[in-house]
Amino acid sequence: MKTTRILTCLLTLIQGLLAAGPLFRGTERDPAWRTSPGIAAVLTALPADLTPTLPAPRLYREPEFTLGETNSLAWPADSIETAAASAGFTVLFYEIQASYDADGVSEVLWGFVNAGTDSAVFTGLPEGPPVSYRLRYYTRSAADGFGLSLWSDPQVSIQDAHPPVLSRWDLSGLQSGETARWIIGPALNHRITASDLPTGRVMEVFVHEKSAVVDETVVYDIVPPRTEVDTVLTMNALKTPAHQAVTLSVWVRDRAGQPSDVRSIDLFWIPVEEFRMFSFPNPFRPAAGEIAVIQVPAPDAAVLRIFDPFGSLVRILRKSDAADLFFQWDGRNDRGDLVSTGGYICVVEGREKQYCKIAVLR
């Protein structure tokens, strides 16, 4: 039987074993870490045909996914040893196993730990295949000699060593000029595209709002967690007041707790009732490199004319993207010269009643 084979192999390994040393990956014939001299001495005295008869112990529940290539298993050693003592047994040590199939080959890692110990660590575990763990314990009693428990119910977990990838993050209605980004109203719709390896699962989306008055993270659950995510999430409202700078950051996290890279943008929002034609910053300083953004609440507006205080045409502006709701002006006339300090009027072509004023400082 398997117990006999393991014990027979151990008898040839006892010589030269040192006390607890560095963990290393084992095979079915070699322990996954060094056996202590005390356990090694007991193993030499165990009968080769020891039959499991004692109640099975319990391993604490394992998560579906575990980060990295290392896993720590735990069990309630105090309650196990107290129950054994009430039945007249002294727990001598525990045996724990990890088994999995990789590339069509079944492998078992195992090791012994002293009584009073409530955890063990397996290293070098493969990413992808489910790893099944189980535990049992050895005892001694004055009347019956050595005893062995049944194996615990298995606990299964999958190792996940690769973080998820956030491949796309778009904000609905985001307006992006050369020097600023903004939205109309505080509500946000996030378009999120993310992925994980076939063995992983994207579980959560994090949206962090950071400004002079707010520092808060909102978490959205992906139900059910999945390898490929393409979804739109609605964020009720930014808490940063209108017109104030805010940094939004987004990342995702997988079932193993690994975060993706973080993406961030700086923006502000404009109340819906203020969604009219106006320019910002106002006044602006083109000599200092500032760009004036002229918001026009008309998607079909294609041309904007800028006039000086005397009604002379200074510049004709056209959108770089027809979908934009704004124009940009660098403070130069049609010859490429910086205009003088003063007030200017911006008029939508074909809509002479739709205009705004802008001040230039040199």
Phi, psi and omega per residue, in radians:
M1 nan 2.899 -3.018
K2 -1.066 -0.711 -3.134
T3 -1.036 -0.750 -3.133
T4 -1.092 -0.764 -3.120
R5 -1.107 -0.743 -3.140
I6 -1.119 -0.788 -3.112
L7 -1.144 -0.650 3.120
T8 -1.099 -0.741 3.124
C9 -1.153 -0.641 -3.110
L10 -1.133 -0.626 -3.110
L11 -1.035 -0.508 3.115
T12 -1.467 -0.193 -3.103
L13 -1.783 -0.181 -2.982
I14 -1.091 -0.737 -3.107
Q15 -1.089 2.278 3.072
G16 1.544 -0.105 3.104
L17 -1.188 2.360 -3.128
L18 -1.793 2.920 3.067
A19 -1.152 2.950 -2.991
A20 -0.606 2.150 -3.136
G21 -2.283 -2.940 -3.101
P22 -1.063 2.519 3.084
L23 -1.255 2.578 3.034
F24 -2.624 2.782 -3.084
R25 -1.323 2.336 -3.092
G26 -2.001 3.088 3.017
T27 -1.967 -3.077 -3.129
E28 -1.116 -0.410 -3.102
R29 -1.671 -0.295 -3.103
D30 -2.022 2.451 3.108
P31 -1.177 2.682 -3.105
A32 -1.383 -0.176 3.010
W33 -2.722 2.903 -3.039
R34 -1.189 2.383 3.117
T35 -1.452 2.344 -3.128
S36 -1.168 2.660 3.124
P37 -1.006 -0.617 -3.141
G38 -1.133 -0.773 3.101
I39 -1.171 -0.693 3.138
A40 -1.038 -0.675 3.135
A41 -1.155 -0.692 3.133
V42 -1.180 -0.687 -3.122
L43 -1.023 -0.581 3.141
T44 -1.217 -0.383 -3.105
A45 -1.690 -0.140 -3.111
L46 -1.234 2.431 3.035
P47 -1.167 2.517 -3.061
A48 -1.209 -0.383 -3.083
D49 -1.910 0.566 -3.122
L50 -1.072 2.184 -3.063
T51 -1.782 2.304 3.104
P52 -1.179 2.117 3.125
T53 -2.341 -0.326 -3.072
L54 -1.404 2.752 -3.110
P55 -1.023 2.540 3.133
A56 -1.215 2.471 3.046
P57 -1.378 -3.032 -3.129
R58 -2.282 2.287 2.962
L59 -1.580 2.469 3.034
Y60 -1.117 2.650 -3.048
R61 -1.112 2.435 3.118
E62 -1.702 2.549 3.042
P63 -1.223 2.780 3.125
E64 -1.074 -0.656 3.123
F65 -2.213 2.477 3.126
T66 -2.144 2.383 -3.076
L67 -1.219 2.344 2.991
G68 1.422 -2.693 -3.114
E69 -2.001 0.247 -3.113
T70 -2.197 2.465 3.106
N71 -2.417 2.338 3.096
S72 -1.809 2.147 3.120
L73 -1.769 2.545 -3.110
A74 -2.395 2.712 3.131
W75 -2.630 2.775 -3.117
P76 -1.416 1.357 -3.053
A77 -1.007 -0.730 -3.102
D78 -1.032 -0.828 -3.105
S79 -1.223 -0.616 3.092
I80 -1.088 -0.826 -3.079
E81 -1.265 -0.554 3.077
T82 -1.179 -0.755 3.122
A83 -1.118 -0.710 3.115
A84 -1.116 -0.723 -3.129
A85 -1.113 -0.652 3.134
S86 -1.161 -0.386 3.089
A87 -1.664 0.097 3.093
G88 1.563 0.339 -3.121
F89 -2.062 2.575 3.004
T90 -1.914 2.146 3.112
V91 -1.252 2.221 -3.126
L92 -1.596 -0.825 3.136
F93 -2.919 2.987 3.127
Y94 -2.001 2.632 2.972
E95 -2.082 2.334 3.139
I96 -2.291 2.472 -3.095
Q97 -2.176 2.610 2.975
A98 -2.254 2.196 -3.112
S99 -2.290 2.576 -3.138
Y100 -2.829 2.864 3.049
D101 -1.913 2.179 3.129
A102 -2.322 2.164 -3.137
D103 0.975 0.667 3.094
G104 1.372 0.083 -3.116
V105 -2.036 2.287 3.088
S106 -1.480 2.342 3.133
E107 -2.310 2.505 3.128
V108 -2.187 2.199 3.005
L109 -1.878 2.486 -3.111
W110 -2.679 2.891 3.101
G111 -2.983 2.906 3.126
F112 -1.972 2.530 3.054
V113 -2.364 2.647 -3.062
N114 -1.163 2.706 2.989
A115 -1.036 2.599 -3.075
G116 1.545 -0.248 3.077
T117 -1.528 2.376 -3.079
D118 -2.062 0.314 3.110
S119 -2.804 2.837 3.068
A120 -2.634 2.686 -3.062
V121 -2.128 2.245 3.002
F122 -1.846 2.371 -3.141
T123 -2.078 2.894 3.096
G124 1.167 0.476 3.132
L125 -1.306 2.547 -3.096
P126 -1.355 2.590 3.066
E127 -1.479 2.241 3.055
G128 2.101 -1.128 -3.075
P129 -1.277 2.535 3.051
P130 -1.091 2.348 3.094
V131 -1.874 2.196 -3.114
S132 -1.797 2.258 -3.101
Y133 -2.011 2.542 3.030
R134 -2.613 2.806 -2.992
L135 -2.404 2.557 2.949
R136 -2.602 2.975 -3.085
Y137 -2.389 2.707 3.114
Y138 -1.934 2.502 -3.091
T139 -2.341 3.000 2.987
R140 -2.421 2.501 3.019
S141 -2.351 2.697 -3.115
A142 -1.116 -0.602 -3.041
A143 -1.537 -0.774 -2.984
D144 -1.801 -0.038 -3.121
G145 1.320 -2.413 -3.073
F146 -1.383 2.610 3.080
G147 -2.397 2.777 -3.112
L148 -2.417 2.377 3.137
S149 -1.520 2.890 2.943
L150 -1.228 2.801 3.066
W151 -1.222 2.563 3.033
S152 -1.179 2.850 2.947
D153 -1.078 2.504 -3.084
P154 -1.260 2.619 2.951
Q155 -2.044 2.367 -3.023
V156 -2.119 2.390 3.076
S157 -2.563 2.684 3.123
I158 -1.942 2.276 3.101
Q159 -1.344 2.375 -3.135
D160 -2.306 1.877 -3.057
A161 -1.825 -0.031 -3.084
H162 -2.049 2.254 3.135
P163 -1.259 2.790 3.070
P164 -1.261 2.942 -3.120
V165 -2.105 2.188 2.993
L166 -1.605 1.800 -3.014
S167 -1.637 -0.317 -3.115
R168 -2.663 2.396 3.009
W169 -2.541 1.974 3.111
D170 -2.140 2.543 3.035
L171 -1.907 2.149 3.128
S172 -1.119 2.289 3.092
G173 1.378 0.164 3.134
L174 -1.226 2.260 3.066
Q175 -1.846 2.200 -3.038
S176 -2.157 1.882 3.010
G177 -1.635 -3.054 -3.135
E178 -1.210 -0.506 -3.054
T179 -2.104 -0.008 -3.094
A180 -2.781 2.737 3.001
R181 -2.254 2.529 -3.127
W182 -2.716 2.859 3.065
I183 -2.305 2.815 3.085
I184 -1.662 2.057 -3.083
G185 1.444 2.780 -3.045
P186 -1.475 -0.224 -3.087
A187 -1.273 2.561 -3.100
L188 -2.280 2.402 2.952
N189 -2.008 2.052 -3.122
H190 -1.717 2.245 2.969
R191 -1.725 2.004 -3.055
I192 -2.022 2.219 2.978
T193 -2.162 2.147 -3.091
A194 -2.548 2.820 -3.124
S195 -2.655 2.832 3.061
D196 -2.383 2.982 3.049
L197 -1.097 2.799 -3.122
P198 -0.960 -0.451 3.141
T199 -1.535 -0.095 -3.094
G200 -1.860 3.068 3.138
R201 -2.522 2.213 3.020
V202 -1.331 2.218 -2.983
M203 -1.971 -0.626 -3.001
E204 -2.500 2.642 2.984
V205 -2.034 2.298 -3.138
F206 -1.941 2.306 3.059
V207 -2.156 2.030 -3.087
H208 -1.894 2.235 3.104
E209 -1.898 2.151 -3.083
K210 -2.295 2.132 3.087
S211 -2.618 -2.984 -3.133
A212 -1.169 -0.374 -3.071
V213 -2.119 -0.101 -3.072
V214 -2.358 2.411 3.010
D215 -2.559 1.563 -2.941
E216 -2.535 2.528 3.103
T217 -2.073 2.302 3.063
V218 -1.907 2.356 -3.108
V219 -1.954 2.280 3.079
Y220 -1.958 2.222 3.109
D221 -1.437 2.417 2.994
I222 -1.652 1.959 -3.056
V223 -2.118 2.089 -0.153
P224 -1.364 2.766 3.040
P225 -0.998 2.479 -3.076
R226 -2.614 2.900 -3.087
T227 -1.277 -0.691 3.136
E228 -2.023 2.245 -3.135
V229 -2.202 2.249 3.022
D230 -2.493 1.746 -2.975
T231 -2.537 2.819 3.041
V232 -1.990 2.185 -3.133
L233 -1.973 2.337 3.129
T234 -1.743 2.120 3.066
M235 -1.734 2.095 -2.975
N236 -0.912 -0.915 -3.105
A237 -2.919 2.473 2.943
L238 -1.145 2.487 3.109
K239 -1.611 -0.253 3.052
T240 -1.214 2.339 -3.131
P241 -1.063 2.779 3.131
A242 -1.011 2.559 3.066
H243 1.277 -0.058 3.127
Q244 -1.653 2.502 -3.134
A245 -1.155 2.406 3.110
V246 -2.472 2.487 3.056
T247 -1.850 2.161 3.044
L248 -1.830 2.318 3.107
S249 -2.215 2.484 -3.103
V250 -2.338 2.448 2.993
W251 -2.688 2.890 3.095
V252 -2.097 2.843 3.131
R253 -2.388 2.523 -3.116
D254 -1.695 3.137 -3.064
R255 -1.151 -0.368 3.101
A256 -1.487 -0.043 3.133
G257 1.587 0.157 -3.118
Q258 -1.517 2.283 3.101
P259 -1.565 2.685 3.003
S260 -1.426 3.131 2.959
D261 -1.110 2.704 -3.106
V262 -1.725 2.368 3.023
R263 -1.964 2.426 -3.078
S264 -2.397 2.612 3.002
I265 -2.467 2.667 3.043
D266 -1.826 2.360 -3.126
L267 -2.751 -3.134 2.959
F268 -2.542 2.966 3.130
W269 -2.193 2.669 -3.098
I270 -2.030 2.275 3.106
P271 -1.006 2.557 -3.112
V272 -1.011 -0.676 -3.111
E273 -1.185 -0.255 3.095
E274 -1.715 0.105 -3.118
F275 -1.319 1.405 -3.126
R276 -2.424 -3.138 -3.124
M277 -1.348 2.113 3.049
F278 -2.793 2.946 -3.085
S279 -2.109 2.540 3.067
F280 -2.585 2.568 -0.165
P281 -1.177 2.720 -3.095
N282 -2.555 1.880 0.135
P283 -1.307 2.881 3.070
F284 -2.282 2.767 -3.017
R285 -2.068 1.578 -3.121
P286 -1.099 -0.547 -3.140
A287 -1.139 -0.384 3.116
A288 -1.619 0.124 3.098
G289 1.596 0.082 3.134
E290 -1.273 2.600 3.089
I291 -2.039 2.275 3.071
A292 -1.488 2.271 3.073
V293 -1.852 2.120 -3.084
I294 -1.888 1.889 -3.094
Q295 -1.432 2.306 3.123
V296 -2.238 1.935 -3.083
P297 -1.353 0.959 3.139
A298 -2.609 1.778 -3.086
P299 -1.008 -0.453 -3.096
D300 -1.581 0.015 3.086
A301 -1.245 2.125 -3.031
A302 -1.972 -0.399 -3.054
V303 -2.341 2.405 3.104
L304 -2.210 2.327 3.124
R305 -1.925 2.414 3.123
I306 -1.981 2.227 -3.116
F307 -2.066 2.630 3.057
D308 -1.479 3.089 -3.079
P309 -1.068 -0.291 -3.114
F310 -1.688 0.070 3.105
G311 1.531 0.106 3.127
S312 -1.427 2.424 3.121
L313 -1.221 2.198 -3.118
V314 -1.757 -0.737 -3.027
R315 -2.796 2.550 2.995
I316 -1.935 2.194 -3.112
L317 -1.926 2.481 3.035
R318 -2.250 2.606 -3.135
K319 -1.188 2.527 3.008
S320 -1.393 -0.410 3.114
D321 -2.406 2.155 -3.074
A322 -1.062 -0.406 -3.120
A323 -1.393 -0.228 -3.136
D324 -1.168 2.665 3.055
L325 -1.887 0.527 -3.100
F326 -2.719 2.837 2.995
F327 -2.111 2.792 3.108
Q328 -2.188 2.439 -3.138
W329 -2.295 2.263 -3.118
D330 -1.580 0.116 3.111
G331 1.418 0.315 3.137
R332 -1.964 2.695 3.082
N333 -1.502 -3.031 -3.077
D334 -1.236 -0.168 3.059
R335 -1.643 -0.078 3.131
G336 1.612 0.110 3.135
D337 -1.591 2.556 3.049
L338 -1.164 2.366 3.141
V339 -1.339 2.898 -3.115
S340 -1.387 2.836 3.019
T341 -1.036 2.391 3.121
G342 2.710 -3.043 3.130
G343 -1.740 2.474 -3.119
Y344 -2.283 2.750 -3.106
I345 -2.082 2.289 3.131
C346 -1.883 2.185 -3.060
V347 -2.216 2.313 3.075
V348 -1.305 2.211 -3.123
E349 -1.068 2.269 3.140
G350 1.501 -0.081 -3.140
R351 -2.401 1.224 -3.021
E352 -1.055 -0.357 3.116
K353 -1.477 -0.059 3.125
Q354 -1.867 1.786 -3.066
Y355 -2.633 2.953 3.024
C356 -2.616 2.858 3.120
K357 -1.839 2.597 3.120
I358 -2.449 2.395 -3.139
A359 -1.821 2.380 3.115
V360 -1.978 2.321 3.068
L361 -2.054 2.344 3.100
R362 -1.770 nan nan
